Amino acid sequence: MADQHTRGEAARELRRLTEWAADLAAGGIGALPERVRRRAATILVDDLAAMAGARTDRQVTEVAALAARRGPGAEATLLTRAPDRAERGWAAFANGVAANWQELDEGYRRATCHGGLYTVPAAVAECEAEHAALGRALTSLVVGYEIVTRVARAYPAPRPPALHPHATLSPIGAAAAVSAARGHTARTLADAVSGAASLAMVGPFAHAGRGALVRNAWAGAGAQAGFLAADLAALGVAGSDDGLASVFADGLDHPVEPAALTEGLGERYAVEDGYHKVYACCQYAHAAVEAAHALRAGPLASFAPDEVASVRVETHPLALTLDGDRPENVLAGKFSVPHAVAATLVTGSTAPEVFSAEWLGDRAVAEVRGRVELSEHPAIGDPPHDRPARVTVELRGGARHSHEVVSALGGPDRPLSAGDLLGKIDALTAGRYPYFGEVAAVTLGEGVDWDVPLADLLARLTADAGEGTR
């Protein structure tokens, strides 16, 4: 529980943050440095591709159909069923579910937080419904991302985390993005944020490792809650000025670091510290997956799975919690370091299919998975070197091979090249939306028109072969 001095300090810093954010939103896309616009555009198209890519999962498309039934209307596009549309809140719900279903959405590296996931579904739905421009959507994304990631840093979750950030933080990111898109005052924006914090869900982090699929619904539900918080704030229905401390410090027993809400504000934007996933599993496992793949591509290029005597994974504390060795479904597999490493070693690949249902029951994967042991890495550094992994494979003949990855590919210190990112986007979308990759490349290019209506951009991204790029 926070003392009165700390609570007051945190409330003052939140006011400073929301005043800055409201001014930024009022200035529009022109108020953002060019590098920040580019980063925001990258986050947008990456997360939209993650949504579209989830269309191959039956449950995701059924969620979209549910949204269309429960929220009838033509306000916002359902990315897994375009050109189908729904009321903006329900569209944000369905798109939020889709965005994190395959574990390929963008994330934030300085805290346990997926800034894009918590802002993009709501910002896109709101701006499309209001016929706003791409620039407005990106500005709203930047504002929501800045606020939710600073909240995550100011109220850092205990480690290992008991609750999942998709449940506790997504309403805040969504509310901030929607409020920014609507041009709310700083006071109303602050009320939306505090109100959204009180609408957070108590979603156990362990649900992911146990394969409880409701975990994939939290970000979507948070998007809906964010709309509600923004709507209520505009009516004067809000939480208290110290609402964040009441929720996170008093209710969830998080520590409080008020300075994190404003330190360096406007110097380096939070979107600049995001990462992009190339491996379809929890980011905590990425360094281990990359190390296993390097071994398979190198000294173990011709090995047989039955030659493996043991696999030792030395990694960071967050990854040590992902220790399930008998995942019951795809979600559990994505949150299992033993499974992710075993599947990578057996297949020699890190393609999204490696983390799908196809390999969960594979005998060779199961045998190697049972030989994986996790232990703490002996030399964990400062960010971004705080999530390392060393994988050591010992063969039955006595040979031993190791590879270490200090920081996984995709983070701000090892960013994806434009070609690699567009390759990921094309792989996720080409089967249903053949022009998505082409339009995404233009959106990320030098000549992008920030004033293009977002609805027009979404229509071009999701056009099928019969429609062309319209």
C-alpha positions as a Markdown table, in Angstrom:
| # | Residue | x | y | z |
|---|---|---|---|---|
| 1 | Met | 0.0 | 0.0 | 0.0 |
| 2 | Ala | 1.3 | 3.4 | -1.0 |
| 3 | Asp | 1.7 | 6.1 | 1.7 |
| 4 | Gln | 0.0 | 9.5 | 1.3 |
| 5 | His | 3.2 | 11.3 | 0.1 |
| 6 | Thr | 3.8 | 8.7 | -2.6 |
| 7 | Arg | 0.2 | 8.7 | -3.6 |
| 8 | Gly | 0.2 | 12.5 | -4.0 |
| 9 | Glu | 3.4 | 12.5 | -5.9 |
| 10 | Ala | 2.1 | 9.8 | -8.3 |
| 11 | Ala | -1.2 | 11.8 | -8.8 |
| 12 | Arg | 0.8 | 14.9 | -9.6 |
| 13 | Glu | 3.0 | 13.1 | -12.1 |
| 14 | Leu | 0.0 | 11.5 | -13.8 |
| 15 | Arg | -1.5 | 15.1 | -14.2 |
| 16 | Arg | 1.8 | 16.2 | -15.9 |
| 17 | Leu | 1.7 | 13.1 | -18.1 |
| 18 | Thr | -1.9 | 13.6 | -19.2 |
| 19 | Glu | -1.3 | 17.4 | -19.8 |
| 20 | Trp | 1.6 | 16.6 | -22.1 |
| 21 | Ala | -0.4 | 13.9 | -23.8 |
| 22 | Ala | -3.4 | 16.1 | -24.4 |
| 23 | Asp | -1.2 | 18.8 | -25.9 |
| 24 | Leu | 0.4 | 16.2 | -28.1 |
| 25 | Ala | -2.9 | 14.8 | -29.3 |
| 26 | Ala | -4.1 | 18.4 | -30.0 |
| 27 | Gly | -1.0 | 19.0 | -32.2 |
| 28 | Gly | -1.7 | 16.0 | -34.3 |
| 29 | Ile | 0.7 | 14.1 | -36.5 |
| 30 | Gly | 2.7 | 17.2 | -37.2 |
| 31 | Ala | 3.7 | 17.4 | -33.5 |
| 32 | Leu | 5.4 | 14.1 | -33.7 |
| 33 | Pro | 9.1 | 13.8 | -34.7 |
| 34 | Glu | 9.5 | 12.0 | -38.0 |
| 35 | Arg | 11.2 | 9.0 | -36.4 |
| 36 | Val | 8.2 | 8.6 | -34.0 |
| 37 | Arg | 5.7 | 8.7 | -36.9 |
| 38 | Arg | 7.7 | 5.9 | -38.6 |
| 39 | Arg | 7.8 | 3.8 | -35.4 |
| 40 | Ala | 4.1 | 4.3 | -34.9 |
| 41 | Ala | 3.3 | 3.3 | -38.5 |
| 42 | Thr | 5.5 | 0.2 | -38.1 |
| 43 | Ile | 3.6 | -0.8 | -34.9 |
| 44 | Leu | 0.3 | -0.2 | -36.6 |
| 45 | Val | 0.9 | -2.4 | -39.7 |
| 46 | Asp | 2.7 | -5.1 | -37.7 |
| 47 | Asp | -0.3 | -5.5 | -35.3 |
| 48 | Leu | -2.8 | -5.3 | -38.1 |
| 49 | Ala | -1.0 | -8.1 | -39.9 |
| 50 | Ala | -1.0 | -10.1 | -36.6 |
| 51 | Met | -4.8 | -9.7 | -36.5 |
| 52 | Ala | -5.2 | -10.7 | -40.2 |
| 53 | Gly | -2.9 | -13.6 | -39.8 |
| 54 | Ala | -5.1 | -15.2 | -37.1 |
| 55 | Arg | -7.9 | -15.7 | -39.5 |
| 56 | Thr | -6.8 | -19.3 | -40.0 |
| 57 | Asp | -7.9 | -20.2 | -36.5 |
| 58 | Arg | -11.6 | -21.2 | -36.2 |
| 59 | Gln | -12.1 | -19.7 | -32.8 |
| 60 | Val | -10.8 | -16.4 | -33.9 |
| 61 | Thr | -13.2 | -16.1 | -36.9 |
| 62 | Glu | -16.0 | -17.2 | -34.6 |
| 63 | Val | -15.2 | -14.4 | -32.2 |
| 64 | Ala | -15.4 | -12.0 | -35.2 |
| 65 | Ala | -18.7 | -13.4 | -36.2 |
| 66 | Leu | -19.9 | -13.0 | -32.6 |
| 67 | Ala | -18.8 | -9.3 | -32.7 |
| 68 | Ala | -20.7 | -8.8 | -35.9 |
| 69 | Arg | -23.9 | -10.3 | -34.3 |
| 70 | Arg | -23.6 | -8.5 | -30.9 |
| 71 | Gly | -22.4 | -5.2 | -32.3 |
| 72 | Pro | -24.3 | -4.8 | -35.6 |
| 73 | Gly | -23.2 | -1.8 | -37.6 |
| 74 | Ala | -20.7 | -0.6 | -40.1 |
| 75 | Glu | -18.4 | 1.4 | -38.0 |
| 76 | Ala | -15.1 | -0.6 | -38.0 |
| 77 | Thr | -13.5 | -3.4 | -39.9 |
| 78 | Leu | -13.1 | -6.9 | -38.6 |
| 79 | Leu | -9.6 | -7.7 | -39.7 |
| 80 | Thr | -10.2 | -11.5 | -39.8 |
| 81 | Arg | -13.4 | -11.2 | -41.8 |
| 82 | Ala | -13.0 | -8.0 | -43.9 |
| 83 | Pro | -15.0 | -6.4 | -45.4 |
| 84 | Asp | -17.3 | -7.4 | -42.6 |
| 85 | Arg | -17.7 | -4.7 | -40.0 |
| 86 | Ala | -19.2 | -4.1 | -36.5 |
| 87 | Glu | -19.8 | -1.4 | -34.0 |
| 88 | Arg | -16.5 | 0.1 | -32.9 |
| 89 | Gly | -16.3 | -1.4 | -29.4 |
| 90 | Trp | -17.1 | -4.9 | -30.6 |
| 91 | Ala | -14.7 | -4.5 | -33.6 |
| 92 | Ala | -12.0 | -3.5 | -31.2 |
| 93 | Phe | -12.8 | -6.6 | -29.0 |
| 94 | Ala | -12.6 | -9.0 | -32.0 |
| 95 | Asn | -9.4 | -7.4 | -33.4 |
| 96 | Gly | -7.8 | -7.4 | -29.9 |
| 97 | Val | -8.5 | -11.1 | -29.6 |
| 98 | Ala | -7.0 | -11.8 | -33.0 |
| 99 | Ala | -4.0 | -9.6 | -32.5 |
| 100 | Asn | -2.5 | -11.7 | -29.7 |
| 101 | Trp | -3.8 | -15.1 | -30.7 |
| 102 | Gln | -0.7 | -16.3 | -32.5 |
| 103 | Glu | 1.8 | -14.4 | -30.2 |
| 104 | Leu | 3.1 | -12.3 | -33.0 |
| 105 | Asp | 1.9 | -8.9 | -31.8 |
| 106 | Glu | 4.3 | -6.1 | -31.0 |
| 107 | Gly | 5.5 | -5.5 | -27.4 |
| 108 | Tyr | 7.3 | -3.1 | -25.2 |
| 109 | Arg | 10.8 | -4.0 | -24.0 |
| 110 | Arg | 11.3 | -1.9 | -20.8 |
| 111 | Ala | 8.4 | -3.4 | -18.9 |
| 112 | Thr | 6.0 | -6.3 | -19.0 |
| 113 | Cys | 3.6 | -4.6 | -21.4 |
| 114 | His | 2.4 | -4.9 | -25.0 |
| 115 | Gly | 1.8 | -1.2 | -25.8 |
| 116 | Gly | 0.6 | -1.9 | -29.3 |
| 117 | Leu | -1.9 | -4.5 | -28.4 |
| 118 | Tyr | -3.4 | -2.3 | -25.8 |
| 119 | Thr | -3.8 | 0.7 | -28.1 |
| 120 | Val | -4.1 | -0.3 | -31.7 |
| 121 | Pro | -7.5 | -2.2 | -31.7 |
| 122 | Ala | -9.2 | 0.7 | -30.0 |
| 123 | Ala | -7.4 | 3.5 | -31.8 |
| 124 | Val | -8.1 | 1.9 | -35.2 |
| 125 | Ala | -11.8 | 1.3 | -34.4 |
| 126 | Glu | -12.4 | 4.8 | -33.1 |
| 127 | Cys | -10.6 | 6.6 | -35.9 |
| 128 | Glu | -12.2 | 4.5 | -38.6 |
| 129 | Ala | -15.7 | 5.0 | -37.1 |
| 130 | Glu | -15.1 | 8.7 | -37.0 |
| 131 | His | -13.7 | 8.9 | -40.6 |
| 132 | Ala | -10.4 | 10.2 | -39.2 |
| 133 | Ala | -7.1 | 10.2 | -41.0 |
| 134 | Leu | -4.1 | 7.8 | -40.7 |
| 135 | Gly | -2.2 | 10.6 | -38.9 |
| 136 | Arg | -4.9 | 10.9 | -36.2 |
| 137 | Ala | -4.8 | 7.1 | -35.6 |
| 138 | Leu | -1.0 | 7.2 | -35.3 |
| 139 | Thr | -1.1 | 10.1 | -32.9 |
| 140 | Ser | -3.7 | 8.4 | -30.7 |
| 141 | Leu | -1.5 | 5.2 | -30.8 |
| 142 | Val | 1.5 | 7.2 | -29.6 |
| 143 | Val | -0.4 | 8.8 | -26.8 |
| 144 | Gly | -2.0 | 5.6 | -25.6 |
| 145 | Tyr | 1.3 | 3.7 | -25.9 |
| 146 | Glu | 3.2 | 6.4 | -23.9 |
| 147 | Ile | 0.6 | 6.4 | -21.1 |
| 148 | Val | 0.2 | 2.7 | -20.7 |
| 149 | Thr | 3.9 | 1.9 | -20.8 |
| 150 | Arg | 4.7 | 4.6 | -18.3 |
| 151 | Val | 2.0 | 3.2 | -16.0 |
| 152 | Ala | 3.6 | -0.2 | -16.4 |
| 153 | Arg | 6.9 | 1.2 | -15.4 |
| 154 | Ala | 5.5 | 3.3 | -12.5 |
| 155 | Tyr | 3.7 | 0.4 | -11.0 |
| 156 | Pro | 6.0 | -2.5 | -12.0 |
| 157 | Ala | 4.5 | -6.0 | -11.6 |
| 158 | Pro | 6.2 | -8.3 | -9.0 |
| 159 | Arg | 8.4 | -11.1 | -10.5 |
| 160 | Pro | 7.3 | -13.7 | -11.2 |
| 161 | Pro | 4.1 | -11.9 | -12.2 |
| 162 | Ala | 0.9 | -13.2 | -10.6 |
| 163 | Leu | -1.4 | -11.3 | -13.0 |
| 164 | His | -1.1 | -11.0 | -16.8 |
| 165 | Pro | -0.6 | -7.4 | -18.1 |
| 166 | His | -3.1 | -8.1 | -20.9 |
| 167 | Ala | -5.7 | -8.1 | -18.1 |
| 168 | Thr | -4.5 | -5.3 | -15.9 |
| 169 | Leu | -3.1 | -2.8 | -18.5 |
| 170 | Ser | -5.1 | -3.2 | -21.7 |
| 171 | Pro | -8.1 | -1.0 | -20.5 |
| 172 | Ile | -5.7 | 1.9 | -19.7 |
| 173 | Gly | -4.0 | 1.8 | -23.1 |
| 174 | Ala | -7.3 | 1.6 | -24.9 |
| 175 | Ala | -8.9 | 4.4 | -22.9 |
| 176 | Ala | -5.9 | 6.7 | -23.4 |
| 177 | Ala | -5.9 | 6.1 | -27.2 |
| 178 | Val | -9.7 | 6.7 | -27.5 |
| 179 | Ser | -9.6 | 9.8 | -25.4 |
| 180 | Ala | -6.7 | 11.2 | -27.4 |
| 181 | Ala | -8.5 | 10.4 | -30.7 |
| 182 | Arg | -11.5 | 12.3 | -29.4 |
| 183 | Gly | -9.4 | 15.4 | -28.4 |
| 184 | His | -10.4 | 15.2 | -24.8 |
| 185 | Thr | -8.9 | 17.8 | -22.3 |
| 186 | Ala | -6.1 | 16.7 | -20.0 |
| 187 | Arg | -8.6 | 16.4 | -17.2 |
| 188 | Thr | -10.9 | 14.1 | -19.1 |
| 189 | Leu | -8.0 | 12.1 | -20.4 |
| 190 | Ala | -6.8 | 11.6 | -16.8 |
| 191 | Asp | -10.3 | 10.6 | -15.7 |
| 192 | Ala | -10.4 | 8.1 | -18.5 |
| 193 | Val | -7.1 | 6.6 | -17.5 |
| 194 | Ser | -8.0 | 6.4 | -13.8 |
| 195 | Gly | -11.4 | 5.0 | -14.6 |
| 196 | Ala | -9.9 | 2.4 | -16.9 |
| 197 | Ala | -7.5 | 1.2 | -14.2 |
| 198 | Ser | -10.5 | 0.4 | -12.0 |
| 199 | Leu | -12.1 | -1.6 | -14.9 |
| 200 | Ala | -9.0 | -3.9 | -15.1 |
| 201 | Met | -9.4 | -7.7 | -15.0 |
| 202 | Val | -7.8 | -10.1 | -12.5 |
| 203 | Gly | -6.3 | -12.4 | -15.1 |
| 204 | Pro | -3.8 | -14.9 | -13.7 |
| 205 | Phe | -0.5 | -15.0 | -15.6 |
| 206 | Ala | -0.5 | -18.8 | -15.1 |
| 207 | His | -3.5 | -19.1 | -17.4 |
| 208 | Ala | -1.2 | -18.8 | -20.4 |
| 209 | Gly | 1.0 | -21.7 | -19.5 |
| 210 | Arg | -2.0 | -23.8 | -18.7 |
| 211 | Gly | -3.6 | -23.1 | -22.0 |
| 212 | Ala | -6.7 | -21.3 | -20.7 |
| 213 | Leu | -7.8 | -19.6 | -23.9 |
| 214 | Val | -9.7 | -16.9 | -22.1 |
| 215 | Arg | -6.3 | -15.3 | -21.7 |
| 216 | Asn | -6.5 | -14.4 | -25.4 |
| 217 | Ala | -9.7 | -12.5 | -24.8 |
| 218 | Trp | -8.3 | -10.1 | -22.2 |
| 219 | Ala | -6.8 | -7.6 | -24.6 |
| 220 | Gly | -10.1 | -7.5 | -26.5 |
| 221 | Ala | -12.1 | -7.1 | -23.3 |
| 222 | Gly | -9.7 | -4.3 | -22.3 |
| 223 | Ala | -10.3 | -2.5 | -25.6 |
| 224 | Gln | -14.1 | -2.5 | -24.8 |
| 225 | Ala | -13.4 | -1.4 | -21.3 |
| 226 | Gly | -11.3 | 1.4 | -22.6 |
| 227 | Phe | -14.2 | 2.7 | -24.8 |
| 228 | Leu | -16.4 | 2.6 | -21.7 |
| 229 | Ala | -13.9 | 4.5 | -19.6 |
| 230 | Ala | -13.5 | 7.2 | -22.2 |
| 231 | Asp | -17.3 | 7.5 | -22.7 |
| 232 | Leu | -17.8 | 7.8 | -18.9 |
| 233 | Ala | -15.0 | 10.3 | -18.4 |
| 234 | Ala | -16.6 | 12.6 | -20.9 |
| 235 | Leu | -19.8 | 12.5 | -18.8 |
| 236 | Gly | -17.9 | 13.3 | -15.6 |
| 237 | Val | -18.0 | 9.7 | -14.3 |
| 238 | Ala | -14.4 | 8.9 | -13.3 |
| 239 | Gly | -12.2 | 7.4 | -10.7 |
| 240 | Ser | -10.2 | 9.2 | -8.1 |
| 241 | Asp | -7.0 | 11.3 | -8.8 |
| 242 | Asp | -5.0 | 8.6 | -7.0 |
| 243 | Gly | -6.9 | 5.8 | -8.7 |
| 244 | Leu | -3.8 | 4.2 | -10.2 |
| 245 | Ala | -2.2 | 3.8 | -6.7 |
| 246 | Ser | -5.5 | 2.5 | -5.3 |
| 247 | Val | -5.6 | -0.2 | -8.0 |
| 248 | Phe | -2.0 | -1.2 | -8.4 |
| 249 | Ala | -0.4 | -0.4 | -5.1 |
| 250 | Asp | -3.3 | -1.0 | -2.7 |
| 251 | Gly | -5.2 | -3.6 | -4.6 |
| 252 | Leu | -2.4 | -5.5 | -6.4 |
| 253 | Asp | 0.5 | -4.8 | -4.1 |
| 254 | His | 2.7 | -3.3 | -6.8 |
| 255 | Pro | 5.5 | -1.0 | -5.9 |
| 256 | Val | 5.2 | 2.7 | -6.9 |
| 257 | Glu | 7.8 | 4.7 | -8.8 |
| 258 | Pro | 6.1 | 8.0 | -9.5 |
| 259 | Ala | 9.0 | 9.5 | -11.5 |
| 260 | Ala | 8.6 | 6.9 | -14.2 |
| 261 | Leu | 5.4 | 8.6 | -15.2 |
| 262 | Thr | 7.2 | 11.7 | -16.5 |
| 263 | Glu | 11.0 | 11.2 | -16.6 |
| 264 | Gly | 12.4 | 12.0 | -20.1 |
| 265 | Leu | 8.9 | 12.8 | -21.3 |
| 266 | Gly | 9.1 | 14.0 | -24.9 |
| 267 | Glu | 12.8 | 13.1 | -25.3 |
| 268 | Arg | 12.6 | 9.4 | -26.2 |
| 269 | Tyr | 9.1 | 8.2 | -26.9 |
| 270 | Ala | 7.9 | 4.8 | -25.6 |
| 271 | Val | 7.2 | 3.5 | -29.1 |
| 272 | Glu | 10.9 | 3.6 | -29.7 |
| 273 | Asp | 11.5 | 0.9 | -27.2 |
| 274 | Gly | 9.1 | -1.6 | -28.7 |
| 275 | Tyr | 10.0 | -5.0 | -30.1 |
| 276 | His | 8.6 | -7.0 | -33.1 |
| 277 | Lys | 8.2 | -10.7 | -32.9 |
| 278 | Val | 9.5 | -13.2 | -35.4 |
| 279 | Tyr | 8.9 | -16.3 | -33.3 |
| 280 | Ala | 5.3 | -17.2 | -32.5 |
| 281 | Cys | 5.7 | -17.7 | -28.8 |
| 282 | Cys | 6.1 | -15.7 | -25.6 |
| 283 | Gln | 8.9 | -13.2 | -26.0 |
| 284 | Tyr | 10.5 | -14.5 | -22.8 |
| 285 | Ala | 11.4 | -17.6 | -24.7 |
| 286 | His | 12.8 | -15.9 | -27.8 |
| 287 | Ala | 16.4 | -15.9 | -26.8 |
| 288 | Ala | 16.2 | -19.6 | -26.1 |
| 289 | Val | 14.5 | -20.3 | -29.4 |
| 290 | Glu | 17.1 | -18.3 | -31.3 |
| 291 | Ala | 19.9 | -20.1 | -29.6 |
| 292 | Ala | 18.4 | -23.5 | -30.4 |
| 293 | His | 17.9 | -22.5 | -34.0 |
| 294 | Ala | 21.6 | -21.4 | -34.3 |
| 295 | Leu | 22.6 | -24.8 | -33.0 |
| 296 | Arg | 20.4 | -26.6 | -35.4 |
| 297 | Ala | 21.7 | -24.5 | -38.3 |
| 298 | Gly | 25.3 | -25.1 | -37.2 |
| 299 | Pro | 26.8 | -28.0 | -35.3 |
| 300 | Leu | 23.5 | -30.0 | -35.0 |
| 301 | Ala | 22.5 | -29.6 | -38.7 |
| 302 | Ser | 22.4 | -33.3 | -39.3 |
| 303 | Phe | 21.5 | -34.6 | -35.8 |
| 304 | Ala | 18.7 | -37.1 | -35.0 |
| 305 | Pro | 16.4 | -36.3 | -32.1 |
| 306 | Asp | 17.1 | -39.7 | -30.5 |
| 307 | Glu | 20.7 | -38.7 | -30.2 |
| 308 | Val | 19.9 | -36.0 | -27.6 |
| 309 | Ala | 20.8 | -37.0 | -24.0 |
| 310 | Ser | 19.9 | -33.6 | -22.5 |
| 311 | Val | 19.1 | -30.0 | -23.3 |
| 312 | Arg | 20.0 | -27.4 | -20.7 |
| 313 | Val | 18.5 | -23.9 | -21.0 |
| 314 | Glu | 20.1 | -21.2 | -18.9 |
| 315 | Thr | 17.9 | -18.2 | -19.0 |
| 316 | His | 16.4 | -15.2 | -17.2 |
| 317 | Pro | 13.9 | -15.4 | -14.3 |
| 318 | Leu | 10.8 | -14.5 | -16.4 |
| 319 | Ala | 11.4 | -17.4 | -18.8 |
| 320 | Leu | 12.0 | -19.8 | -15.9 |
| 321 | Thr | 8.3 | -19.6 | -15.1 |
| 322 | Leu | 7.5 | -21.0 | -18.6 |
| 323 | Asp | 8.5 | -24.5 | -17.5 |
| 324 | Gly | 5.6 | -26.7 | -18.7 |
| 325 | Asp | 6.8 | -29.8 | -20.4 |
| 326 | Arg | 3.4 | -31.3 | -21.4 |
| 327 | Pro | 1.5 | -28.4 | -23.1 |
| 328 | Glu | -2.1 | -29.4 | -23.7 |
| 329 | Asn | -2.9 | -26.9 | -26.4 |
| 330 | Val | -1.2 | -24.4 | -28.7 |
| 331 | Leu | -1.4 | -21.5 | -26.2 |
| 332 | Ala | 0.3 | -23.6 | -23.5 |
| 333 | Gly | 3.0 | -24.6 | -26.1 |
| 334 | Lys | 3.7 | -21.0 | -26.9 |
| 335 | Phe | 4.3 | -20.4 | -23.1 |
| 336 | Ser | 6.6 | -23.4 | -22.7 |
| 337 | Val | 10.3 | -22.9 | -23.1 |
| 338 | Pro | 10.9 | -26.7 | -23.2 |
| 339 | His | 8.4 | -27.1 | -26.0 |
| 340 | Ala | 9.6 | -24.1 | -28.0 |
| 341 | Val | 13.2 | -25.2 | -27.8 |
| 342 | Ala | 12.4 | -28.8 | -28.6 |
| 343 | Ala | 10.2 | -28.0 | -31.5 |
| 344 | Thr | 12.9 | -25.7 | -32.9 |
| 345 | Leu | 15.6 | -28.3 | -32.5 |
| 346 | Val | 13.5 | -31.1 | -34.1 |
| 347 | Thr | 12.3 | -29.0 | -37.1 |
| 348 | Gly | 15.3 | -26.8 | -37.6 |
| 349 | Ser | 12.8 | -24.0 | -38.2 |
| 350 | Thr | 11.3 | -21.0 | -36.4 |
| 351 | Ala | 8.4 | -20.5 | -38.8 |
| 352 | Pro | 5.0 | -19.8 | -37.1 |
| 353 | Glu | 3.9 | -23.3 | -38.0 |
| 354 | Val | 6.5 | -24.8 | -35.6 |
| 355 | Phe | 4.5 | -23.3 | -32.7 |
| 356 | Ser | 1.2 | -24.6 | -34.0 |
| 357 | Ala | -0.9 | -27.7 | -33.1 |
| 358 | Glu | 1.0 | -29.8 | -35.7 |
| 359 | Trp | 4.0 | -30.3 | -33.5 |
| 360 | Leu | 2.4 | -30.5 | -30.0 |
| 361 | Gly | 1.9 | -34.2 | -30.3 |
| 362 | Asp | 4.9 | -35.1 | -32.4 |
| 363 | Arg | 6.8 | -38.0 | -30.8 |
| 364 | Ala | 10.3 | -36.6 | -31.5 |
| 365 | Val | 9.4 | -33.2 | -30.1 |
| 366 | Ala | 7.9 | -34.8 | -27.0 |
| 367 | Glu | 11.0 | -36.9 | -26.4 |
| 368 | Val | 13.3 | -33.9 | -26.7 |
| 369 | Arg | 11.0 | -31.7 | -24.7 |
| 370 | Gly | 11.2 | -34.2 | -21.8 |
| 371 | Arg | 15.0 | -33.8 | -21.7 |
| 372 | Val | 15.0 | -30.0 | -21.4 |
| 373 | Glu | 16.1 | -28.6 | -18.1 |
| 374 | Leu | 15.8 | -24.9 | -17.1 |
| 375 | Ser | 18.2 | -23.0 | -14.8 |
| 376 | Glu | 19.0 | -19.4 | -14.2 |
| 377 | His | 21.5 | -17.7 | -16.4 |
| 378 | Pro | 24.6 | -16.8 | -14.4 |
| 379 | Ala | 25.2 | -13.4 | -16.0 |
| 380 | Ile | 22.0 | -11.4 | -16.6 |
| 381 | Gly | 22.8 | -7.9 | -17.6 |
| 382 | Asp | 21.0 | -4.6 | -17.7 |
| 383 | Pro | 18.3 | -4.0 | -20.3 |
| 384 | Pro | 18.3 | -4.9 | -23.2 |
| 385 | His | 20.6 | -7.7 | -22.1 |
| 386 | Asp | 18.3 | -8.8 | -19.2 |
| 387 | Arg | 16.6 | -11.6 | -21.1 |
| 388 | Pro | 19.4 | -13.9 | -22.3 |
| 389 | Ala | 19.5 | -17.6 | -22.9 |
| 390 | Arg | 22.3 | -20.2 | -23.4 |
| 391 | Val | 21.2 | -23.5 | -24.8 |
| 392 | Thr | 23.5 | -26.5 | -24.4 |
| 393 | Val | 22.7 | -29.8 | -26.1 |
| 394 | Glu | 24.5 | -32.9 | -25.0 |
| 395 | Leu | 24.4 | -35.9 | -27.3 |
| 396 | Arg | 24.5 | -39.6 | -26.2 |
| 397 | Gly | 28.0 | -39.9 | -27.7 |
| 398 | Gly | 29.3 | -37.3 | -25.3 |
| 399 | Ala | 29.5 | -34.4 | -27.6 |
| 400 | Arg | 28.2 | -31.1 | -26.3 |
| 401 | His | 27.3 | -28.0 | -28.2 |
| 402 | Ser | 26.2 | -24.6 | -26.8 |
| 403 | His | 25.0 | -21.3 | -28.2 |
| 404 | Glu | 24.1 | -18.1 | -26.3 |
| 405 | Val | 21.8 | -15.2 | -27.3 |
| 406 | Val | 22.1 | -12.1 | -25.1 |
| 407 | Ser | 19.2 | -10.3 | -26.6 |
| 408 | Ala | 16.7 | -11.8 | -29.0 |
| 409 | Leu | 16.1 | -10.5 | -32.6 |
| 410 | Gly | 13.4 | -7.9 | -32.9 |
| 411 | Gly | 14.1 | -5.6 | -30.0 |
| 412 | Pro | 15.3 | -1.9 | -30.2 |
| 413 | Asp | 18.9 | -3.1 | -30.0 |
| 414 | Arg | 18.5 | -5.7 | -32.7 |
| 415 | Pro | 15.6 | -4.3 | -34.9 |
| 416 | Leu | 14.2 | -6.2 | -37.8 |
| 417 | Ser | 15.2 | -4.9 | -41.1 |
| 418 | Ala | 12.4 | -3.4 | -43.3 |
| 419 | Gly | 12.7 | -6.4 | -45.5 |
| 420 | Asp | 12.3 | -8.9 | -42.7 |
| 421 | Leu | 9.4 | -7.1 | -41.2 |
| 422 | Leu | 7.6 | -6.9 | -44.6 |
| 423 | Gly | 8.4 | -10.6 | -45.1 |
| 424 | Lys | 6.7 | -11.4 | -41.8 |
| 425 | Ile | 3.7 | -9.3 | -42.8 |
| 426 | Asp | 3.4 | -10.9 | -46.2 |
| 427 | Ala | 3.6 | -14.4 | -44.8 |
| 428 | Leu | 0.8 | -13.6 | -42.4 |
| 429 | Thr | -1.5 | -11.9 | -44.8 |
| 430 | Ala | -0.9 | -13.1 | -48.4 |
| 431 | Gly | -3.2 | -16.1 | -48.3 |
| 432 | Arg | -6.3 | -13.9 | -47.6 |
| 433 | Tyr | -5.3 | -10.4 | -48.4 |
| 434 | Pro | -2.9 | -10.5 | -51.3 |
| 435 | Tyr | -2.3 | -6.7 | -51.4 |
| 436 | Phe | -1.7 | -6.3 | -47.7 |
| 437 | Gly | 2.1 | -6.5 | -47.9 |
| 438 | Glu | 2.3 | -4.1 | -50.8 |
| 439 | Val | 0.1 | -1.5 | -49.1 |
| 440 | Ala | 2.0 | -1.9 | -45.9 |
| 441 | Ala | 5.3 | -1.2 | -47.7 |
| 442 | Val | 3.9 | 2.0 | -49.0 |
| 443 | Thr | 2.6 | 2.9 | -45.5 |
| 444 | Leu | 6.1 | 2.4 | -44.1 |
| 445 | Gly | 7.8 | 4.3 | -47.0 |
| 446 | Glu | 9.0 | 7.9 | -47.4 |
| 447 | Gly | 6.0 | 9.2 | -49.4 |
| 448 | Val | 3.2 | 8.1 | -47.1 |
| 449 | Asp | 0.2 | 10.4 | -46.9 |
| 450 | Trp | -0.6 | 11.0 | -43.3 |
| 451 | Asp | -3.9 | 12.6 | -44.3 |
| 452 | Val | -5.3 | 9.5 | -46.1 |
| 453 | Pro | -8.6 | 8.4 | -44.4 |
| 454 | Leu | -7.8 | 5.4 | -42.2 |
| 455 | Ala | -10.9 | 3.6 | -43.6 |
| 456 | Asp | -9.4 | 3.9 | -47.1 |
| 457 | Leu | -6.1 | 2.5 | -45.9 |
| 458 | Leu | -7.8 | -0.5 | -44.2 |
| 459 | Ala | -9.9 | -1.2 | -47.4 |
| 460 | Arg | -6.7 | -1.3 | -49.5 |
| 461 | Leu | -4.9 | -3.5 | -46.9 |
| 462 | Thr | -7.7 | -6.0 | -46.8 |
| 463 | Ala | -8.7 | -6.0 | -50.5 |
| 464 | Asp | -9.0 | -9.5 | -52.0 |
| 465 | Ala | -7.7 | -10.4 | -55.4 |
| 466 | Gly | -11.0 | -9.7 | -57.1 |
| 467 | Glu | -11.2 | -6.1 | -55.7 |
| 468 | Gly | -7.6 | -5.1 | -56.4 |
| 469 | Thr | -6.1 | -2.4 | -54.2 |
| 470 | Arg | -9.1 | -0.1 | -54.9 |
